[in-house]
Amino acid sequence: MEDDAPVIYGLEFQARALTAQTAETDAIRFLVGTQSLKFDNQIHIIDFDDENNVINKSVLLHDAGEIWHISGSPADKAVLTTCYSKTSESRVLTCAAVWRMPPEWESGSHESPDDSSNNPQTLELLCHLDNTAHGSVACVLWEPMGDGKRVISLAENHVLLWDLRESSTKATISSSATLEGKGQLKFTAGKWSPHHNNTQLATANDTAIRGWDLRSMRVWSVRYNHSHDQLLLTGSSDSRVILSNMVSISSEPFGHLVDDDELSDNEESQQEDKGKEPLQDSIIATYEEHEDSVYAVEWSAADPWLFASLSYDGRLVINRVPRALKYRILL
């Protein structure tokens, strides 16, 4: 199998929630949350063997409801948040909670994945992020470089900053803000930038990602690359994953991607002319292995050049940044 070929894993249920296990930096691991109306929902722990291009999986039970968003703590690989739907007073609300994996899963050891699929263990509830006054939660975002004590939730048109206390068993709102504008504005996705000293938050509002993505299809997921923040992933309802070079939002935008020694005289002249022009935002690659809406994209916490995407039909696809681009950035 070619190194750059995608690796595909199919889930039994529909799914739209995906995250890297952020605190795990030695193994390439993703968490996937399912959406089933008839059966108990699950969290699939996906381990990717990069050397052999093989996926190993384990399953945990999430009996609170359909999972709309999932996020892993940057400080504790056993702790995660989910946004899930529930019915309250004849209304369907999306709520949020903080969970801990069973103790035997904290080490990341999957001794019997087949048994775990047939008899999955249940997550331990640590606390609810009680935001009923603000409406349904679109997502929960951990402070990327923090100690796992602060998260942001996006609820309707509100941004809420939470402090987690007592080993994440209690959550309090420390500050909040409201998205202002015409019409009934509502957040659909967001990401706390791992750069700029954790002071920037990228948000998507229906068809617009303010500042850099104006696709006509609804954007469901936005992800900065952890090491090179000009590399941005987006997934949307057009079934595509787009990898972009967003110089306008980069803390360290890269310039020439081709070494001068590799250029002919004519190419060198053209490169000099290009060097006089300001760098432009551009699309690097479009990935089209999905057949349904792509609700989640996520960079690996262990390998900055590898990412996963998840579509609603339960298809998980693992891809890599094009090798030529990777080496040009590194060199």
C-alpha positions in Angstrom: 0.0 0.0 0.0 1.3 3.5 -0.9 2.3 5.6 2.0 0.0 8.4 1.0 -3.1 6.2 0.4 -6.0 6.9 2.7 -7.0 4.3 5.3 -10.8 3.9 5.8 -12.7 2.5 8.8 -16.5 2.0 8.9 -18.6 2.4 12.0 -21.9 0.4 12.5 -23.8 3.6 13.4 -24.0 7.1 12.0 -21.5 9.5 13.4 -20.5 13.1 13.3 -18.2 13.6 16.3 -14.4 13.2 16.1 -11.4 14.3 18.1 -7.8 13.4 18.6 -6.9 12.2 22.1 -5.0 15.4 22.7 -3.0 14.4 25.8 -1.7 11.2 24.0 1.4 12.2 22.1 3.1 8.8 21.8 0.3 7.0 19.8 -1.9 8.2 17.0 -5.3 8.0 18.6 -8.7 9.4 17.7 -12.1 9.2 19.5 -15.3 8.9 17.5 -18.8 9.4 18.9 -21.9 7.8 17.3 -25.5 9.0 16.7 -28.1 6.3 16.9 -31.8 6.7 17.8 -32.4 3.0 18.3 -29.3 1.7 20.1 -27.0 2.9 22.9 -24.4 5.3 21.5 -20.7 4.5 21.7 -17.3 6.1 21.7 -14.9 4.3 19.5 -11.2 4.5 20.4 -9.2 4.4 17.1 -5.5 3.6 17.2 -3.7 4.0 14.0 -0.5 1.9 13.3 1.4 4.3 11.0 4.0 1.7 10.1 1.6 -0.9 8.9 -1.3 1.4 7.9 -3.6 -0.6 10.2 -6.5 0.6 12.5 -7.2 -1.0 15.9 -10.4 -0.1 17.7 -12.0 -0.3 21.1 -15.5 0.7 22.3 -16.9 2.6 25.3 -20.6 3.1 26.0 -22.1 6.6 26.0 -25.7 6.1 27.3 -26.5 9.8 27.7 -27.7 10.2 24.1 -26.6 11.0 20.6 -23.2 12.5 20.4 -22.9 15.8 18.5 -19.4 16.8 19.5 -16.5 15.3 21.3 -13.3 16.8 22.7 -10.3 15.4 24.6 -8.6 17.1 27.5 -5.1 18.4 26.7 -3.9 17.4 30.2 -5.5 14.0 30.9 -6.0 11.5 28.2 -8.7 9.8 30.2 -10.9 12.9 30.4 -13.2 14.1 27.6 -16.3 16.2 26.9 -19.3 15.4 24.8 -22.2 17.4 23.6 -25.3 15.2 23.3 -29.0 15.6 22.7 -31.8 15.1 25.2 -35.5 15.9 25.5 -36.6 18.6 28.0 -40.2 19.9 28.2 -41.0 18.6 24.7 -37.8 20.3 23.3 -34.7 18.6 22.1 -31.6 20.3 23.6 -28.0 19.6 23.1 -26.2 19.4 26.5 -22.6 19.0 27.5 -20.8 17.0 30.1 -17.3 16.0 31.2 -16.5 12.3 31.4 -13.7 10.0 32.5 -12.8 6.7 30.8 -12.8 3.6 33.0 -9.4 3.1 34.9 -8.3 0.3 32.7 -8.5 2.6 29.6 -6.4 5.4 31.1 -3.1 3.7 30.1 -4.4 3.4 26.5 -4.0 -0.3 26.7 -6.5 -2.2 24.5 -5.9 -5.8 25.4 -9.2 -7.3 24.1 -10.8 -4.9 21.6 -13.2 -7.6 20.3 -14.6 -8.2 23.8 -15.0 -4.4 24.3 -17.2 -4.2 21.2 -19.5 -6.8 22.5 -19.6 -5.7 26.1 -18.5 -2.0 26.1 -17.8 -0.4 29.4 -19.6 2.9 30.4 -18.0 6.3 30.8 -17.9 7.9 34.3 -19.8 11.2 34.5 -17.7 13.9 36.2 -19.9 16.9 35.8 -22.5 18.6 33.5 -21.8 22.0 31.8 -25.3 23.3 32.8 -26.1 25.9 30.3 -29.9 25.4 29.9 -30.4 29.2 30.1 -28.3 29.7 26.9 -29.8 27.0 24.7 -28.3 24.1 22.8 -24.5 23.6 22.8 -22.7 23.3 19.5 -19.3 22.3 20.9 -17.0 22.4 23.9 -13.4 23.5 23.3 -10.5 22.9 25.8 -7.8 25.5 26.3 -5.2 23.9 24.1 -2.0 24.6 26.1 -3.6 24.7 29.5 -3.8 22.3 32.5 -7.3 20.9 31.6 -9.1 23.4 33.9 -10.7 25.7 31.3 -13.1 25.1 28.5 -15.2 27.2 26.2 -18.7 26.2 25.1 -20.6 27.7 22.1 -24.3 27.7 22.8 -26.6 29.3 20.3 -25.1 32.8 20.0 -23.2 32.7 23.3 -19.6 32.0 24.2 -19.2 30.7 27.7 -15.8 30.3 29.5 -15.9 27.5 32.2 -13.5 26.8 35.1 -13.3 23.1 36.0 -12.7 22.5 39.7 -12.3 19.5 42.1 -10.8 17.1 39.5 -13.3 18.3 36.9 -16.3 17.3 39.0 -17.6 20.8 39.2 -17.9 23.5 36.5 -18.6 27.3 36.9 -19.0 30.0 34.3 -16.2 32.6 34.7 -17.1 34.9 31.8 -19.4 35.0 28.7 -19.9 36.9 25.5 -22.6 37.2 22.9 -22.4 37.0 19.1 -23.9 40.3 17.8 -25.4 40.9 14.4 -28.6 40.8 12.3 -30.9 37.9 12.3 -30.8 34.8 14.5 -27.1 34.1 14.6 -26.0 30.7 15.8 -22.6 29.1 16.2 -22.1 25.8 14.3 -18.4 25.2 15.0 -15.2 26.7 16.5 -11.7 26.1 17.7 -9.4 27.7 20.2 -6.2 28.6 18.4 -3.1 26.8 20.0 -1.0 29.8 19.0 -1.2 33.5 19.9 -1.0 32.7 23.6 -4.5 31.1 23.6 -6.1 34.5 22.9 -7.8 33.7 19.6 -10.9 31.7 18.9 -12.0 30.8 15.4 -15.8 30.3 15.0 -18.1 29.3 12.2 -21.6 30.7 11.9 -23.6 28.8 9.3 -22.0 29.6 5.9 -19.3 31.9 7.2 -16.0 31.4 9.0 -15.1 34.9 9.9 -11.9 36.0 8.2 -10.9 33.0 6.1 -13.6 30.6 4.8 -16.6 31.7 2.8 -17.7 28.4 1.1 -21.3 28.3 0.0 -21.8 24.9 1.8 -22.3 24.9 5.6 -19.0 24.4 7.4 -19.2 22.0 10.3 -15.6 21.7 11.5 -12.5 23.9 11.6 -9.1 22.8 12.8 -5.7 24.5 13.1 -2.6 22.4 12.7 -0.8 22.2 16.1 2.7 22.9 14.7 2.0 25.0 11.6 -1.0 27.2 12.1 -1.1 28.3 8.5 -2.4 24.7 7.7 -6.1 24.7 8.3 -8.6 21.9 7.8 -12.3 22.4 7.2 -15.1 19.8 6.6 -18.5 20.7 5.3 -21.8 19.4 3.9 -20.4 19.1 0.4 -18.7 15.8 1.5 -15.3 17.4 1.1 -12.3 18.0 3.3 -10.2 21.0 2.4 -6.6 21.6 3.5 -5.7 25.3 3.2 -2.7 27.5 3.5 -4.1 30.5 5.4 -1.3 33.0 5.5 -3.6 35.7 6.8 -4.1 34.0 10.1 -0.7 32.5 10.6 1.7 33.4 13.4 4.6 32.1 11.3 3.6 32.2 7.6 6.0 30.2 5.4 7.3 31.8 2.2 9.0 30.0 -0.6 8.1 26.3 -0.7 10.8 25.4 -3.2 14.5 25.5 -2.5 16.5 27.9 -4.7 19.0 25.1 -5.6 16.1 23.2 -7.3 15.2 26.1 -9.6 16.3 26.6 -13.2 17.3 30.2 -14.3 13.8 30.7 -15.7 12.1 29.3 -12.7 14.3 31.4 -10.4 13.3 34.5 -12.2 9.7 33.7 -11.9 10.2 32.9 -8.2 11.8 36.3 -7.6 8.8 37.9 -9.3 6.5 36.0 -7.0 8.5 36.9 -4.0 7.7 40.5 -4.6 4.0 39.8 -4.3 2.3 39.3 -0.9 1.6 35.7 0.0 -2.1 34.8 -0.6 -4.4 32.4 1.2 -4.8 29.3 -1.0 -6.3 25.8 -1.0 -3.5 23.1 -0.9 -5.6 20.0 -1.3 -9.2 18.7 -1.5 -10.0 15.2 -0.2 -13.1 13.5 -1.6 -13.2 10.0 0.0 -16.5 10.8 1.7 -20.0 10.4 0.3 -21.9 12.2 3.0 -21.6 15.4 5.0 -18.2 15.7 6.8 -19.1 16.8 10.3 -15.6 16.5 11.9 -12.0 16.9 11.0 -9.1 16.5 13.5 -5.3 16.7 13.4 -3.4 13.9 15.1 -1.9 14.8 18.5 1.1 12.6 17.8 1.8 13.3 14.1 1.3 16.9 12.9 1.2 15.7 9.3 -1.7 13.3 9.7 -5.4 14.0 10.2 -8.8 12.2 10.3 -12.2 13.1 9.0 -15.6 11.7 9.8 -18.8 11.8 7.7 -22.3 11.2 8.8 -22.6 7.8 7.3 -20.0 6.6 9.8 -17.0 6.6 7.4 -13.7 7.6 9.1 -10.8 8.5 6.7 -7.2 9.1 7.8 -5.1 11.2 5.4 -1.7 12.9 5.4 -0.5 16.3 4.3 1.0 15.8 0.8 4.6 14.6 1.3 6.1 17.2 -1.1 4.5 20.0 0.9 5.6 18.5 4.2 9.3 18.4 3.1 9.2 21.8 1.7 7.8 23.2 4.9 10.4 21.3 7.0 13.3 22.3 4.7 
